[in-house]
Amino acid sequence: MDTLFLVCSLIFSVLLALCLLRVVGGPTVLDRILGGNVIGTKVTVLLLIIGTLYHRVEMFVDIAIAYALLNFIATLGAAKYFLHSKKVGLQEDD
């Protein structure tokens, strides 16, 4: 069973790297915010998988909930900031 969780954590790590590409090279600010939110969600799931591997789920659930709450608040704050700064829909010139 531990092998299954290890494989799942490796797959989630690869997906995290793909989302990081979206955060770094996103064409708009909203793409970057969404990529950061997806990374936070995947890290929350990874924390739960790590808790299962160490047989200490009760400790890692608390950490995962706190991290997910901080991720949610940060995403809302960034979205509200860029909404009010009127830079949301603009494409970046390279």
Biopython code that builds the backbone (N, CA, C, O; Angstrom):
import numpy as np
from Bio.PDB.StructureBuilder import StructureBuilder

atoms = [
    (1, "MET", "N", (0.815, -1.193, 0.000)),
    (1, "MET", "CA", (0.000, 0.000, 0.000)),
    (1, "MET", "C", (0.862, 1.262, 0.000)),
    (1, "MET", "O", (0.499, 2.279, -0.592)),
    (2, "ASP", "N", (2.008, 1.177, 0.675)),
    (2, "ASP", "CA", (2.902, 2.334, 0.684)),
    (2, "ASP", "C", (3.425, 2.641, -0.711)),
    (2, "ASP", "O", (3.673, 3.801, -1.039)),
    (3, "THR", "N", (3.594, 1.615, -1.531)),
    (3, "THR", "CA", (4.068, 1.831, -2.893)),
    (3, "THR", "C", (3.064, 2.647, -3.699)),
    (3, "THR", "O", (3.450, 3.511, -4.487)),
    (4, "LEU", "N", (1.790, 2.375, -3.502)),
    (4, "LEU", "CA", (0.745, 3.133, -4.186)),
    (4, "LEU", "C", (0.810, 4.615, -3.815)),
    (4, "LEU", "O", (0.707, 5.483, -4.682)),
    (5, "PHE", "N", (0.981, 4.895, -2.530)),
    (5, "PHE", "CA", (1.063, 6.285, -2.092)),
    (5, "PHE", "C", (2.330, 6.961, -2.595)),
    (5, "PHE", "O", (2.313, 8.152, -2.908)),
    (6, "LEU", "N", (3.418, 6.224, -2.674)),
    (6, "LEU", "CA", (4.651, 6.793, -3.224)),
    (6, "LEU", "C", (4.500, 7.135, -4.701)),
    (6, "LEU", "O", (4.956, 8.187, -5.147)),
    (7, "VAL", "N", (3.864, 6.250, -5.456)),
    (7, "VAL", "CA", (3.631, 6.510, -6.880)),
    (7, "VAL", "C", (2.702, 7.706, -7.047)),
    (7, "VAL", "O", (2.927, 8.554, -7.911)),
    (8, "CYS", "N", (1.662, 7.775, -6.228)),
    (8, "CYS", "CA", (0.753, 8.926, -6.298)),
    (8, "CYS", "C", (1.475, 10.224, -5.968)),
    (8, "CYS", "O", (1.229, 11.251, -6.600)),
    (9, "SER", "N", (2.364, 10.183, -4.983)),
    (9, "SER", "CA", (3.088, 11.410, -4.636)),
    (9, "SER", "C", (4.051, 11.813, -5.742)),
    (9, "SER", "O", (4.257, 13.007, -5.964)),
    (10, "LEU", "N", (4.643, 10.859, -6.438)),
    (10, "LEU", "CA", (5.500, 11.193, -7.573)),
    (10, "LEU", "C", (4.697, 11.800, -8.720)),
    (10, "LEU", "O", (5.148, 12.747, -9.363)),
    (11, "ILE", "N", (3.524, 11.261, -8.972)),
    (11, "ILE", "CA", (2.662, 11.808, -10.017)),
    (11, "ILE", "C", (2.233, 13.230, -9.663)),
    (11, "ILE", "O", (2.222, 14.112, -10.521)),
    (12, "PHE", "N", (1.879, 13.449, -8.397)),
    (12, "PHE", "CA", (1.506, 14.797, -7.968)),
    (12, "PHE", "C", (2.685, 15.756, -8.072)),
    (12, "PHE", "O", (2.497, 16.936, -8.365)),
    (13, "SER", "N", (3.895, 15.265, -7.836)),
    (13, "SER", "CA", (5.078, 16.125, -7.963)),
    (13, "SER", "C", (5.290, 16.553, -9.408)),
    (13, "SER", "O", (5.657, 17.699, -9.668)),
    (14, "VAL", "N", (5.060, 15.640, -10.352)),
    (14, "VAL", "CA", (5.174, 15.997, -11.767)),
    (14, "VAL", "C", (4.094, 17.007, -12.143)),
    (14, "VAL", "O", (4.365, 17.953, -12.882)),
    (15, "LEU", "N", (2.892, 16.819, -11.648)),
    (15, "LEU", "CA", (1.817, 17.770, -11.921)),
    (15, "LEU", "C", (2.105, 19.135, -11.299)),
    (15, "LEU", "O", (1.733, 20.168, -11.857)),
    (16, "LEU", "N", (2.770, 19.136, -10.142)),
    (16, "LEU", "CA", (3.171, 20.405, -9.536)),
    (16, "LEU", "C", (4.152, 21.146, -10.423)),
    (16, "LEU", "O", (4.074, 22.366, -10.562)),
    (17, "ALA", "N", (5.076, 20.409, -11.023)),
    (17, "ALA", "CA", (6.054, 21.045, -11.917)),
    (17, "ALA", "C", (5.356, 21.645, -13.137)),
    (17, "ALA", "O", (5.725, 22.728, -13.591)),
    (18, "LEU", "N", (4.356, 20.953, -13.666)),
    (18, "LEU", "CA", (3.612, 21.484, -14.811)),
    (18, "LEU", "C", (2.842, 22.751, -14.428)),
    (18, "LEU", "O", (2.772, 23.701, -15.208)),
    (19, "CYS", "N", (2.271, 22.758, -13.235)),
    (19, "CYS", "CA", (1.560, 23.961, -12.778)),
    (19, "CYS", "C", (2.533, 25.103, -12.531)),
    (19, "CYS", "O", (2.189, 26.269, -12.729)),
    (20, "LEU", "N", (3.740, 24.778, -12.102)),
    (20, "LEU", "CA", (4.746, 25.818, -11.896)),
    (20, "LEU", "C", (5.116, 26.490, -13.217)),
    (20, "LEU", "O", (5.407, 27.686, -13.251)),
    (21, "LEU", "N", (5.105, 25.719, -14.300)),
    (21, "LEU", "CA", (5.337, 26.313, -15.615)),
    (21, "LEU", "C", (4.256, 27.329, -15.967)),
    (21, "LEU", "O", (4.537, 28.352, -16.591)),
    (22, "ARG", "N", (3.024, 27.045, -15.565)),
    (22, "ARG", "CA", (1.921, 27.976, -15.818)),
    (22, "ARG", "C", (2.081, 29.245, -14.982)),
    (22, "ARG", "O", (1.764, 30.342, -15.440)),
    (23, "VAL", "N", (2.576, 29.087, -13.754)),
    (23, "VAL", "CA", (2.771, 30.256, -12.900)),
    (23, "VAL", "C", (3.891, 31.136, -13.445)),
    (23, "VAL", "O", (3.770, 32.361, -13.457)),
    (24, "VAL", "N", (4.974, 30.520, -13.892)),
    (24, "VAL", "CA", (6.114, 31.293, -14.378)),
    (24, "VAL", "C", (5.828, 31.888, -15.756)),
    (24, "VAL", "O", (6.150, 33.049, -16.006)),
    (25, "GLY", "N", (5.228, 31.105, -16.648)),
    (25, "GLY", "CA", (5.056, 31.574, -18.013)),
    (25, "GLY", "C", (3.639, 31.857, -18.427)),
    (25, "GLY", "O", (3.330, 31.868, -19.618)),
    (26, "GLY", "N", (2.761, 32.090, -17.454)),
    (26, "GLY", "CA", (1.366, 32.355, -17.806)),
    (26, "GLY", "C", (1.210, 33.637, -18.599)),
    (26, "GLY", "O", (1.865, 34.633, -18.292)),
    (27, "PRO", "N", (0.360, 33.635, -19.610)),
    (27, "PRO", "CA", (0.217, 34.842, -20.424)),
    (27, "PRO", "C", (-0.484, 35.988, -19.689)),
    (27, "PRO", "O", (-0.225, 37.153, -19.987)),
    (28, "THR", "N", (-1.356, 35.680, -18.746)),
    (28, "THR", "CA", (-2.058, 36.743, -18.017)),
    (28, "THR", "C", (-1.866, 36.553, -16.518)),
    (28, "THR", "O", (-1.387, 35.520, -16.051)),
    (29, "VAL", "N", (-2.253, 37.576, -15.794)),
    (29, "VAL", "CA", (-2.157, 37.519, -14.337)),
    (29, "VAL", "C", (-3.109, 36.466, -13.780)),
    (29, "VAL", "O", (-2.778, 35.776, -12.816)),
    (30, "LEU", "N", (-4.287, 36.340, -14.382)),
    (30, "LEU", "CA", (-5.253, 35.351, -13.900)),
    (30, "LEU", "C", (-4.743, 33.930, -14.071)),
    (30, "LEU", "O", (-5.017, 33.077, -13.227)),
    (31, "ASP", "N", (-4.003, 33.655, -15.147)),
    (31, "ASP", "CA", (-3.404, 32.332, -15.314)),
    (31, "ASP", "C", (-2.404, 32.047, -14.204)),
    (31, "ASP", "O", (-2.329, 30.924, -13.704)),
    (32, "ARG", "N", (-1.655, 33.037, -13.826)),
    (32, "ARG", "CA", (-0.667, 32.857, -12.762)),
    (32, "ARG", "C", (-1.340, 32.656, -11.410)),
    (32, "ARG", "O", (-0.895, 31.832, -10.611)),
    (33, "ILE", "N", (-2.398, 33.396, -11.150)),
    (33, "ILE", "CA", (-3.121, 33.221, -9.890)),
    (33, "ILE", "C", (-3.739, 31.832, -9.826)),
    (33, "ILE", "O", (-3.659, 31.160, -8.797)),
    (34, "LEU", "N", (-4.349, 31.405, -10.913)),
    (34, "LEU", "CA", (-4.963, 30.082, -10.947)),
    (34, "LEU", "C", (-3.921, 28.993, -10.799)),
    (34, "LEU", "O", (-4.159, 28.003, -10.108)),
    (35, "GLY", "N", (-2.758, 29.157, -11.441)),
    (35, "GLY", "CA", (-1.683, 28.176, -11.296)),
    (35, "GLY", "C", (-1.193, 28.082, -9.862)),
    (35, "GLY", "O", (-0.921, 26.989, -9.367)),
    (36, "GLY", "N", (-1.078, 29.229, -9.191)),
    (36, "GLY", "CA", (-0.679, 29.209, -7.782)),
    (36, "GLY", "C", (-1.704, 28.535, -6.898)),
    (36, "GLY", "O", (-1.349, 27.841, -5.946)),
    (37, "ASN", "N", (-2.981, 28.735, -7.209)),
    (37, "ASN", "CA", (-4.042, 28.086, -6.454)),
    (37, "ASN", "C", (-4.011, 26.570, -6.655)),
    (37, "ASN", "O", (-4.196, 25.812, -5.703)),
    (38, "VAL", "N", (-3.783, 26.137, -7.870)),
    (38, "VAL", "CA", (-3.713, 24.698, -8.147)),
    (38, "VAL", "C", (-2.505, 24.074, -7.445)),
    (38, "VAL", "O", (-2.587, 22.957, -6.934)),
    (39, "ILE", "N", (-1.385, 24.800, -7.423)),
    (39, "ILE", "CA", (-0.215, 24.298, -6.703)),
    (39, "ILE", "C", (-0.531, 24.133, -5.221)),
    (39, "ILE", "O", (-0.152, 23.131, -4.615)),
    (40, "GLY", "N", (-1.215, 25.098, -4.639)),
    (40, "GLY", "CA", (-1.580, 24.991, -3.226)),
    (40, "GLY", "C", (-2.498, 23.816, -2.950)),
    (40, "GLY", "O", (-2.364, 23.151, -1.923)),
    (41, "THR", "N", (-3.423, 23.555, -3.852)),
    (41, "THR", "CA", (-4.326, 22.422, -3.684)),
    (41, "THR", "C", (-3.574, 21.099, -3.779)),
    (41, "THR", "O", (-3.829, 20.181, -3.000)),
    (42, "LYS", "N", (-2.659, 21.000, -4.718)),
    (42, "LYS", "CA", (-1.880, 19.771, -4.862)),
    (42, "LYS", "C", (-0.938, 19.553, -3.679)),
    (42, "LYS", "O", (-0.706, 18.415, -3.271)),
    (43, "VAL", "N", (-0.398, 20.632, -3.133)),
    (43, "VAL", "CA", (0.450, 20.498, -1.948)),
    (43, "VAL", "C", (-0.371, 20.026, -0.759)),
    (43, "VAL", "O", (0.128, 19.261, 0.065)),
    (44, "THR", "N", (-1.603, 20.459, -0.654)),
    (44, "THR", "CA", (-2.486, 19.988, 0.412)),
    (44, "THR", "C", (-2.701, 18.483, 0.312)),
    (44, "THR", "O", (-2.647, 17.775, 1.317)),
    (45, "VAL", "N", (-2.944, 17.997, -0.897)),
    (45, "VAL", "CA", (-3.119, 16.557, -1.098)),
    (45, "VAL", "C", (-1.820, 15.814, -0.807)),
    (45, "VAL", "O", (-1.844, 14.733, -0.220)),
    (46, "LEU", "N", (-0.688, 16.384, -1.210)),
    (46, "LEU", "CA", (0.595, 15.759, -0.909)),
    (46, "LEU", "C", (0.847, 15.675, 0.596)),
    (46, "LEU", "O", (1.408, 14.688, 1.072)),
    (47, "LEU", "N", (0.444, 16.685, 1.341)),
    (47, "LEU", "CA", (0.582, 16.628, 2.791)),
    (47, "LEU", "C", (-0.224, 15.475, 3.385)),
    (47, "LEU", "O", (0.230, 14.802, 4.311)),
    (48, "LEU", "N", (-1.406, 15.256, 2.853)),
    (48, "LEU", "CA", (-2.216, 14.137, 3.342)),
    (48, "LEU", "C", (-1.603, 12.792, 2.968)),
    (48, "LEU", "O", (-1.665, 11.847, 3.754)),
    (49, "ILE", "N", (-1.018, 12.694, 1.791)),
    (49, "ILE", "CA", (-0.355, 11.458, 1.385)),
    (49, "ILE", "C", (0.866, 11.200, 2.273)),
    (49, "ILE", "O", (1.111, 10.065, 2.680)),
    (50, "ILE", "N", (1.625, 12.250, 2.571)),
    (50, "ILE", "CA", (2.782, 12.096, 3.456)),
    (50, "ILE", "C", (2.328, 11.655, 4.847)),
    (50, "ILE", "O", (2.971, 10.808, 5.468)),
    (51, "GLY", "N", (1.242, 12.213, 5.331)),
    (51, "GLY", "CA", (0.700, 11.783, 6.621)),
    (51, "GLY", "C", (0.309, 10.323, 6.622)),
    (51, "GLY", "O", (0.491, 9.631, 7.624)),
    (52, "THR", "N", (-0.226, 9.846, 5.515)),
    (52, "THR", "CA", (-0.584, 8.430, 5.411)),
    (52, "THR", "C", (0.668, 7.561, 5.389)),
    (52, "THR", "O", (0.689, 6.489, 5.994)),
    (53, "LEU", "N", (1.701, 8.010, 4.702)),
    (53, "LEU", "CA", (2.944, 7.235, 4.649)),
    (53, "LEU", "C", (3.624, 7.130, 6.008)),
    (53, "LEU", "O", (4.181, 6.086, 6.348)),
    (54, "TYR", "N", (3.579, 8.206, 6.783)),
    (54, "TYR", "CA", (4.199, 8.204, 8.111)),
    (54, "TYR", "C", (3.264, 7.687, 9.204)),
    (54, "TYR", "O", (3.653, 7.628, 10.370)),
    (55, "HIS", "N", (2.051, 7.317, 8.845)),
    (55, "HIS", "CA", (1.035, 6.814, 9.788)),
    (55, "HIS", "C", (0.737, 7.843, 10.879)),
    (55, "HIS", "O", (0.508, 7.487, 12.034)),
    (56, "ARG", "N", (0.743, 9.111, 10.503)),
    (56, "ARG", "CA", (0.412, 10.209, 11.408)),
    (56, "ARG", "C", (-0.564, 11.156, 10.714)),
    (56, "ARG", "O", (-0.328, 12.362, 10.648)),
    (57, "VAL", "N", (-1.638, 10.614, 10.209)),
    (57, "VAL", "CA", (-2.593, 11.415, 9.436)),
    (57, "VAL", "C", (-3.199, 12.525, 10.289)),
    (57, "VAL", "O", (-3.452, 13.624, 9.795)),
    (58, "GLU", "N", (-3.431, 12.242, 11.560)),
    (58, "GLU", "CA", (-4.084, 13.241, 12.415)),
    (58, "GLU", "C", (-3.256, 14.516, 12.538)),
    (58, "GLU", "O", (-3.818, 15.605, 12.655)),
    (59, "MET", "N", (-1.940, 14.397, 12.513)),
    (59, "MET", "CA", (-1.093, 15.585, 12.597)),
    (59, "MET", "C", (-1.054, 16.316, 11.256)),
    (59, "MET", "O", (-1.133, 17.544, 11.213)),
    (60, "PHE", "N", (-0.934, 15.569, 10.175)),
    (60, "PHE", "CA", (-0.808, 16.184, 8.860)),
    (60, "PHE", "C", (-2.129, 16.767, 8.360)),
    (60, "PHE", "O", (-2.121, 17.664, 7.517)),
    (61, "VAL", "N", (-3.248, 16.280, 8.856)),
    (61, "VAL", "CA", (-4.541, 16.863, 8.468)),
    (61, "VAL", "C", (-4.640, 18.299, 8.974)),
    (61, "VAL", "O", (-5.123, 19.179, 8.262)),
    (62, "ASP", "N", (-4.185, 18.532, 10.196)),
    (62, "ASP", "CA", (-4.211, 19.895, 10.736)),
    (62, "ASP", "C", (-3.331, 20.829, 9.911)),
    (62, "ASP", "O", (-3.718, 21.961, 9.620)),
    (63, "ILE", "N", (-2.154, 20.353, 9.539)),
    (63, "ILE", "CA", (-1.245, 21.166, 8.728)),
    (63, "ILE", "C", (-1.854, 21.422, 7.356)),
    (63, "ILE", "O", (-1.780, 22.540, 6.845)),
    (64, "ALA", "N", (-2.456, 20.393, 6.752)),
    (64, "ALA", "CA", (-3.049, 20.531, 5.426)),
    (64, "ALA", "C", (-4.219, 21.504, 5.432)),
    (64, "ALA", "O", (-4.380, 22.288, 4.496)),
    (65, "ILE", "N", (-5.038, 21.461, 6.483)),
    (65, "ILE", "CA", (-6.178, 22.388, 6.564)),
    (65, "ILE", "C", (-5.689, 23.826, 6.710)),
    (65, "ILE", "O", (-6.218, 24.736, 6.071)),
    (66, "ALA", "N", (-4.681, 24.025, 7.549)),
    (66, "ALA", "CA", (-4.145, 25.379, 7.721)),
    (66, "ALA", "C", (-3.527, 25.886, 6.420)),
    (66, "ALA", "O", (-3.706, 27.048, 6.057)),
    (67, "TYR", "N", (-2.802, 25.016, 5.719)),
    (67, "TYR", "CA", (-2.189, 25.422, 4.464)),
    (67, "TYR", "C", (-3.251, 25.731, 3.402)),
    (67, "TYR", "O", (-3.115, 26.698, 2.654)),
    (68, "ALA", "N", (-4.294, 24.921, 3.337)),
    (68, "ALA", "CA", (-5.364, 25.161, 2.359)),
    (68, "ALA", "C", (-6.085, 26.475, 2.656)),
    (68, "ALA", "O", (-6.461, 27.195, 1.731)),
    (69, "LEU", "N", (-6.281, 26.791, 3.928)),
    (69, "LEU", "CA", (-6.930, 28.046, 4.289)),
    (69, "LEU", "C", (-6.056, 29.238, 3.908)),
    (69, "LEU", "O", (-6.559, 30.229, 3.378)),
    (70, "LEU", "N", (-4.757, 29.150, 4.173)),
    (70, "LEU", "CA", (-3.851, 30.227, 3.780)),
    (70, "LEU", "C", (-3.795, 30.389, 2.260)),
    (70, "LEU", "O", (-3.737, 31.508, 1.751)),
    (71, "ASN", "N", (-3.811, 29.271, 1.544)),
    (71, "ASN", "CA", (-3.806, 29.310, 0.080)),
    (71, "ASN", "C", (-5.062, 29.994, -0.445)),
    (71, "ASN", "O", (-4.993, 30.803, -1.370)),
    (72, "PHE", "N", (-6.191, 29.674, 0.136)),
    (72, "PHE", "CA", (-7.453, 30.266, -0.287)),
    (72, "PHE", "C", (-7.465, 31.773, -0.031)),
    (72, "PHE", "O", (-7.875, 32.548, -0.895)),
    (73, "ILE", "N", (-7.020, 32.184, 1.146)),
    (73, "ILE", "CA", (-7.000, 33.607, 1.479)),
    (73, "ILE", "C", (-6.027, 34.358, 0.578)),
    (73, "ILE", "O", (-6.325, 35.467, 0.135)),
    (74, "ALA", "N", (-4.866, 33.764, 0.302)),
    (74, "ALA", "CA", (-3.878, 34.416, -0.566)),
    (74, "ALA", "C", (-4.401, 34.547, -1.993)),
    (74, "ALA", "O", (-4.161, 35.560, -2.649)),
    (75, "THR", "N", (-5.108, 33.541, -2.474)),
    (75, "THR", "CA", (-5.671, 33.604, -3.820)),
    (75, "THR", "C", (-6.738, 34.690, -3.916)),
    (75, "THR", "O", (-6.777, 35.447, -4.886)),
    (76, "LEU", "N", (-7.592, 34.759, -2.916)),
    (76, "LEU", "CA", (-8.608, 35.815, -2.915)),
    (76, "LEU", "C", (-7.978, 37.199, -2.833)),
    (76, "LEU", "O", (-8.413, 38.130, -3.512)),
    (77, "GLY", "N", (-6.958, 37.328, -2.005)),
    (77, "GLY", "CA", (-6.285, 38.621, -1.879)),
    (77, "GLY", "C", (-5.607, 39.043, -3.170)),
    (77, "GLY", "O", (-5.700, 40.204, -3.568)),
    (78, "ALA", "N", (-4.925, 38.112, -3.828)),
    (78, "ALA", "CA", (-4.259, 38.442, -5.092)),
    (78, "ALA", "C", (-5.277, 38.781, -6.168)),
    (78, "ALA", "O", (-5.076, 39.724, -6.933)),
    (79, "ALA", "N", (-6.357, 38.032, -6.237)),
    (79, "ALA", "CA", (-7.380, 38.300, -7.248)),
    (79, "ALA", "C", (-8.031, 39.664, -7.016)),
    (79, "ALA", "O", (-8.289, 40.401, -7.967)),
    (80, "LYS", "N", (-8.293, 39.994, -5.762)),
    (80, "LYS", "CA", (-8.903, 41.281, -5.466)),
    (80, "LYS", "C", (-7.941, 42.429, -5.760)),
    (80, "LYS", "O", (-8.352, 43.474, -6.266)),
    (81, "TYR", "N", (-6.683, 42.236, -5.448)),
    (81, "TYR", "CA", (-5.693, 43.278, -5.716)),
    (81, "TYR", "C", (-5.582, 43.558, -7.211)),
    (81, "TYR", "O", (-5.611, 44.715, -7.632)),
    (82, "PHE", "N", (-5.454, 42.501, -8.012)),
    (82, "PHE", "CA", (-5.293, 42.711, -9.441)),
    (82, "PHE", "C", (-6.588, 43.137, -10.110)),
    (82, "PHE", "O", (-6.553, 43.758, -11.172)),
    (83, "LEU", "N", (-7.720, 42.822, -9.518)),
    (83, "LEU", "CA", (-8.993, 43.304, -10.050)),
    (83, "LEU", "C", (-9.105, 44.818, -9.874)),
    (83, "LEU", "O", (-9.579, 45.518, -10.768)),
    (84, "HIS", "N", (-8.671, 45.314, -8.728)),
    (84, "HIS", "CA", (-8.752, 46.750, -8.477)),
    (84, "HIS", "C", (-7.644, 47.533, -9.175)),
    (84, "HIS", "O", (-7.783, 48.736, -9.397)),
    (85, "SER", "N", (-6.554, 46.869, -9.520)),
    (85, "SER", "CA", (-5.479, 47.598, -10.183)),
    (85, "SER", "C", (-5.668, 47.644, -11.703)),
    (85, "SER", "O", (-4.854, 48.231, -12.416)),
    (86, "LYS", "N", (-6.730, 47.030, -12.187)),
    (86, "LYS", "CA", (-7.111, 47.074, -13.614)),
    (86, "LYS", "C", (-6.059, 46.466, -14.536)),
    (86, "LYS", "O", (-5.955, 46.858, -15.698)),
    (87, "LYS", "N", (-5.279, 45.514, -14.030)),
    (87, "LYS", "CA", (-4.272, 44.863, -14.847)),
    (87, "LYS", "C", (-4.619, 43.404, -15.149)),
    (87, "LYS", "O", (-3.753, 42.641, -15.578)),
    (88, "VAL", "N", (-5.846, 43.017, -14.934)),
    (88, "VAL", "CA", (-6.217, 41.617, -15.051)),
    (88, "VAL", "C", (-6.254, 41.158, -16.496)),
    (88, "VAL", "O", (-5.681, 40.116, -16.812)),
    (89, "GLY", "N", (-6.890, 41.876, -17.366)),
    (89, "GLY", "CA", (-7.103, 41.417, -18.724)),
    (89, "GLY", "C", (-5.995, 41.759, -19.702)),
    (89, "GLY", "O", (-6.094, 41.419, -20.881)),
    (90, "LEU", "N", (-4.960, 42.412, -19.252)),
    (90, "LEU", "CA", (-3.915, 42.857, -20.161)),
    (90, "LEU", "C", (-2.925, 41.745, -20.452)),
    (90, "LEU", "O", (-2.511, 41.021, -19.546)),
    (91, "GLN", "N", (-2.550, 41.611, -21.696)),
    (91, "GLN", "CA", (-1.504, 40.682, -22.092)),
    (91, "GLN", "C", (-0.150, 41.325, -21.843)),
    (91, "GLN", "O", (0.012, 42.537, -21.984)),
    (92, "GLU", "N", (0.813, 40.504, -21.475)),
    (92, "GLU", "CA", (2.158, 41.044, -21.250)),
    (92, "GLU", "C", (2.917, 41.048, -22.554)),
    (92, "GLU", "O", (2.826, 40.097, -23.331)),
    (93, "ASP", "N", (3.670, 42.113, -22.805)),
    (93, "ASP", "CA", (4.497, 42.196, -24.001)),
    (93, "ASP", "C", (5.852, 41.609, -23.698)),
    (93, "ASP", "O", (6.498, 41.979, -22.718)),
    (94, "ASP", "N", (6.284, 40.680, -24.555)),
    (94, "ASP", "CA", (7.616, 40.065, -24.365)),
    (94, "ASP", "C", (8.602, 40.650, -25.338)),
    (94, "ASP", "O", (9.772, 40.266, -25.338)),
]
sb = StructureBuilder()
sb.init_structure("model")
sb.init_model(0)
sb.init_chain("A")
sb.init_seg("    ")
for serial, (resi, resn, name, xyz) in enumerate(atoms, 1):
    if name == "N":
        sb.init_residue(resn, " ", resi, " ")
    sb.init_atom(name, np.array(xyz, "f"), 0.0, 1.0, " ", f" {name:<3s}", serial, name[0])
structure = sb.get_structure()
